[in-house]
Structures are given as structure tokens and as C-alpha cells.
């Protein structure tokens, strides 16, 4: 890979609850048009496009992008569960770095239904069925619950027992993240929380309450990736460099325990690759958007990303190292838990948030002097993408 990939345009639409959203193609077109305007280029400059979504028919990417323009370019549709948005970004970056194209578009969107995530394909082998089978082997008494709740709730329980941690750490993360969301006009939830409110909310699984879980959400986001030469040619001075990026999938070690089953091992390996490629370690990261579909996953991921040592997440949280004035600001957007999680759009919304911080455009939630940004986007079944950015 000889070319550097830069992000020159980002945008997202405010996330909404199911039933309060516009059609997916309208949301997606708004996000793409906003990213083009942000970049200051015309749609005709886009040479390839990558569309991410989960709940939709084939060629929904084309249906959405045709509202922006019909230029005959290759359009790829991507479904890699909750990491799909970052997979789209990965492919756009790879196309640019390889020299295949000079400018590519990654965009994601989702129309979700109320309630817990569920598959719409019940007549064939479930893609994540092996995860559910393994959880039952490791915890035979696991309560019945929707798949994602059972997986991440079980991982949270395993973490508490393994490190003798206080269950209130999951609630403290919820409170921290909501305090960030209050300052974000794009966030779905903007009402402050207390630890007691979170702990006393309806229980989904032992040590996991409703206020530790992300809501079903609808929305869209987009990012434009180009080469260094393209950015210079178009006089773009606020480009953000993708310093390093890695995509990992499961290995045999993913079976070892429930914490690994929900992506800790994938995250460790992706982060290690990124730090080595970038020559920049976790101690230099200023701002982080992390996949907090459930707050126990945020806690587990602190350690997988190397922000603290194994078993040290409780101290990391109690020291407020995860917020403004601490070691690194985690989820200044409000994260999936408060900003929302429209699956196909999530990774690109994370990217948008980090680009805003590196440019100094994050308004009331701006991380002061943000120089290095890190993104973590996880999809069970499985895929994990870790991306590092800096002003470029």
C-alpha cells in the first residue's frame, strides 16, 4: 500500500427511535449529500461506493445512492453485523491505498424495529447460533433472553466474577456516557442518569439492566475517503488521515470464555495490529469511540484496547480516566448506549464524531487538543474493526 488514505468529508443525520424516522433512502441520501458538501466536492468525483446495512433487501445501497446521483460507479452492499459501517470504511480505504481509485464513499443506514435484535431468517442455520451454544456450555444456567442480551450479559457476569469487581461499574459507565450525550445534538437520549437509576432499572440479565443497553435506532452516516494527491488537487486543508486500520475475525481462542466470545480476543488482535502499524500506542490516544452496545462491553474493551491492564477496569472507571480530564475521553458522542445504534450507520457515525474532534468542530463536547483518535466497532459472528486517525 503506497498511498495514504484521507477522510475529507463526513456527515450523519440525528438518530431517532423506530417509527419516528424517514425512509432509509432519504436518511442515507441526506448523510451522503452532507458529506459531499463537507468535502466541497461533487458526487461525480466519487469512483466507488460501499453501503452498509443489516435490515434490508439486496441493492438497498443502490436505491439509497441513486437519490444522490446515477453515475454508473461500482456500489457494494455490506452486511457484517454491527461492524458493517467500519467494514465499508475499511474497503473504501483499501481501494484508495491500493491505487484502485482516488476517491471512494462509505455510507451506512438502518431502519430498525422496536425491541431486541432478532434475525429475520428462521428457516436456516443461524449465523451466530454457535455463540449461543457455547454460552450455554460455559454457563448452563444462563437465563433465557434475546441473543445479544444473553451474550453480553453473560460476559459481564463472567468479568465481575473473574476479577471480583463491583457490579456498579457498569452503571457508572452508563452515567458517564449519558453525561457526554447531553452535549450532543445528534444523540437520541439526552437526559442525565444516576448510578441508582441505572442499577434499579428493569433487569435484563443478572447485573445487566435496561439502562446498560443501547436502544434500537434508525439513522444514517457517511464518510468520503481519498488519496493525498486528490486532497491536494482539490485544495482540502482539513483532511484527517487514517493512520492504521485492522479487521479481525474469530479464532479458536474465541471459544475459551464468554469474554472472548463477545469479541475481546478479536479486539486485542485488531488493536495490536493498529498500534504496530501506526507506531502509536494506547497511551497516546486522546479520544475514543468504542462499541458500547452494552456497558459491560465497554468495560471489557478498555482492557482489550490496552487502555488499562487486565482486571484494572474498575480502577480505570473509578479514577474517571475514561472522561474529560482523565486519560482518554471515551464515547464523547454518547456512544451506542445514548447516541443510538442504527447498526449499518454506527461505524460511520463513530468516524464522523472522531473527525469532528480532530478538526476542532465538536462544539460543547470538544476534546481539547485532540490529536490522535481511535475507533472500535464490533460485530458478533464475527468481525472487529479498530481504526486510528490523526489530522493529516
N, C-alpha and C positions, 0 to 999 in steps of 0.2 A: 504494500500500500504506500504510494508515494505522495498522494495529495492529502492536504488537511481538510477536514470537513468542518464547515462553519454553519451555525444557525443564524439566519438573518431576518427571520420573521416568525412570530408566534401569536397565537390568539386562542381564546376559549370563550364559550358562552356561559353565563351563570347557570349553575346546576339547579335542577328542580326535582320535586317529587314526581313519581309516576302519576300520570293523569293531568299534570299541570304543564306539560312540555309541548313544544312544537314537534311536527313530524321530523324524523331523523334526518331526512334530506335537507330540510330547512335549517336545522341546527348546524349540520355539517357544512353547508354552503356558507353560512354566516361566519363560522370559525375560519374556513379557508380564505374567504374574502378579507377577513380581518388580518390574517397572517400575511397575505399579499400586500395589503395596504401598509402593514408594519414594515415589511421589507422594502417597500417602494418599487416593486416590480409588477409586471403584467403577467397574467396567467399563461400567456404564450411562451414565457421563459421556462416554465416547468416541463421537464423532459420525461419524468416518470412519477407515478403517484402510488402510494401504499395506503390502503384503507383498512382500519382495524375496527372490528365489531364482533359481538358474540351472538346476540339475539337478532338474527336477520337472515334473509334468503340470499342465495348466490347473487353476485354482482350488485349488491346494495351500494358498494363503493362507487360503481359507475353511476348508479341512479342519483347518488348524492352529488358527485363531482360534475355531472352534466348540467347541474344548476349553476355552476360557475363557468363552464366552458366545455366545448366538444372539439378538442384539437387532435384526437386520434392517438394520444400517447398511451403507452402501456399503463394499465391500472391493475394493481394486485390486491386481492382481498385476503385479509389475515385474521385467523382465529387461533390464538394460543392462550386461551383463558384470560385471566386478569392481567397478564403481562403483554397483551396484544398491542397496546399503544406503543410500548417500548420496542416491541418486535418490528413494528412499522418503521420506527426511527432507526433501528439497527440496520434494516435493509436499505433505507434511504442513505444513511451514512456510508454503508458499504459500497453502494453504487457510485457515490461521489468519490470516495477514496480510491476506488479501483480505476477511476478514469472513464467508467462506462457513460456517465452523464456529468454535467456541470451543475445541474440544479434539479433537486427532487423534492417532492412533497410527501409528508407523512401526516395523516389525519385520522381521527377516530371519533366514533359516535356510539350512542347507545340509547335505545328506548327500552326501559326496564318495567317490569310489573311489580306491584306491591308484594311484600313478603319475602321470605328467604329464597336464596338462589335455588333453582331446580333445573334439571335437564328437560328438554322438550323431546327427547328421543328415548322412549321407554320400550322400544321394540328390538333393541340390540345391546351388545355388551357396553356397559357404561365406561367411559374413558377413565374415570377416577375411582372405579369400583375397587381396584387393588388397594387404594389408600384406605377405604372404609374397612376392607377385610383385615388389613394389617392393624388398624386401630383396635379392632375387636380382639385380635390376638394379643396385643400388648396390654389392653385394659378390658378384660372380658365383661366387666360390669358396667361398661360405658353406657350412660343413659341414651335412650332413643332421642334423636334430634335431627334437624336438617343437616345435610352433609357437611357444609362449611362450618357450622356451629360446632358440630361434634369434633371435627378435626382440630380446629384452633382452640376450642375449649379444652380438649384433652391435652393438647400441647402446653397450654397454660398451667393446667393441674400438674403435669409432669415437671414443668420448670419449678414450680413452688416446692414440690416435694424433693426434688433433686438438690436444690440449694437452700432449703429451709427459709424461703423468702416470705415476707408478709404479703398476704393477698391484696392489700390495699395499693400495691404498686401499680396494678392495672387501672385502678380508679384514678390514681394520681396522674397517670399518663393521659387519661380521658380529660381530666380537668385542665392539664397543661395545654393539650391540643385545642380544646374549646376556647381557651383564653386567646389563642392565636387566631382562631376563626372569626372571632368578634371583630377583628380589624380587616377582614377580607370581604369585600362586596360581592365576590363570586361564590362565597360559601353558602351552603344550604342551611346550616344551623349557626345561629349567632347569639344564642342565649347562654350565659355563663353557667357553669356547673360547680358543685361542691363534691368533695370525696364522699360525704354521706349520701348525697343524691345518687351518685353513681353506684355505690355499694348496695343501696336499698331499692334500686330499680328491679323490675321483674327478672328473675333468674332464668338464664337460657341453659346453663350447664354449671356444675359446681365451680365457683369462683369467677363465673362469667355472667355479667348482666347485660341487659339490653343497651345500656349506655356505654358499653365497652365494644359495641359492634357498629360497623358502618351501615348506613341506610341504602336501600335500593334507590338509584338515582338516574336521571336522564340528563344528557348533555353532549357536548362535542368540543374538540380542541384540535389544533393544527400547528405544525412547525415546518418551516422551509429550510432545507439543507443545501448548501452549495460549496463549491471549491473556493479556495483562497483567491484564485485568479478571477472567478466570477464576481466575488465580493468587491475586489479592487476595481474591476471593469465598470461596475455599477456604482462606484463611489460610496460604498457602505462602510461606515466607520464604527458601528456599534455591534459588529458580529461577535458571536460567542462561539468559542472553539469547543468541539467535542474532543477532549484530550485523550480519553480512552473509554472503551466500552467492551463489555463481555456479556455473552449469553450462555448460560449453563442449563443442563437438564439433569435428571436424576441419575444416580449411580446406585450400586448395591448398598452403599452406606446409608442411603435414604431409608432403608428398612430398619436400621439399627434401633431407632427410638422414635417417639412421636414428634419430638422437636425437629429431628431431621426430616421426618415425613412431611412436615409443613414448610419445608424449604430452607432450613438453617444450613444444611450442607451445601445446597446449590448456591446460597448467598455467600458463604465463606469462600467457595471456589471462584465465583464471579468477582468478588471484591479483591481477592488476592491477585487475579489477573489484571484487574484495572490498576491497582496500586503499583504493580510491577511495570506495566506498560507506560504508566504516567510518570513513574519516578516520584510520586507524591503519595504520602501515607495518610492514614485517617486523622492524625493529629493536625494536619494542615487544612482540613475541611472546615469551612465556615458555616455553610448552610446545607441542609439535607432534606430532601423529600423522600419519605420512607413509606413502604406499603403497609399501612396500619389498618388493614381490613377489620382486624380485631386488635384491641390494645395489647393482649398477650403477645401478638406477633411483633409489635413494635419493641417490646421488652426483649424478646428473643433475638431480634435483629440487631439491637445495639451491640451485642457480643459477636454476632456473625460478621458484622462490618468492621469489627476491631475498634469500636469507639470506647470500649472498656474490656476488661478481662473476663474470662469465664466465671460466671457466678457473681459478677460485680454490678449487675444492672440495678439492683436495689439501691446501692450506694450512689450510683450514677444518677438515678432518679431523685433520691432524697437530697443530693447535693445541688439539684436543679442545673445539672450540667447539660441538660437537653433543651434549654430555652434561652431567651435573651439574657446576656450577661454570663452565660455558662460556657462550656467547652465548645458546643456546636448547637445551632438552632435547628431543632428537628420539627419538620412539618409546620413552617410558618404560615402556610396556606390554610391550616386547619386539618390537613390530612384527609384521608378517605373517611375517617370517622365523623368529621364535622363538615368538611367541604362537600363530601359526597363521593360516590364511586360508580359512575357510569362506565362500565367495565372497559369498553373499547376506547374510551376517551381518556381514561385515568393516566396512563403513562405519558401522554402528550400534554395533559394538564399539569402534571408534575414538571415536565420540561419547561412549559410556559412560565410557571412560577419561578423556577430557578433562573431562567433567562432574565426575568424582570429584576430579580435581586442583583444579579451580576451587573446589570445596566444601571442599577440605582433607581428603578421605576416601580418598586413595590409599595410605595406610599407609606401608610401608617405602620405597616408590618415590616418595613425595610430592615434587613440585617446590615448593620453598619459595617462599611468597608468590606463587603463580601467579595472575595477574590476567587475562592475555589468552592464549587458546588458539587454535590453528589446526589445521585438518584438511584432508588432501589424499587423495582417493580417486579412483583412475583405472581406467577400463575401456577396453580397446582395441577399436577398431571404429567409433566411439569416443565416449567421454564422460569428462569430468573434472569433479569437484565439489570446490571449495575453500570451506570454511566457517570463519568466525571466531566465537568465543564469548567471553563475559565474565560474571562474576557480575552478575545483573541486578536 
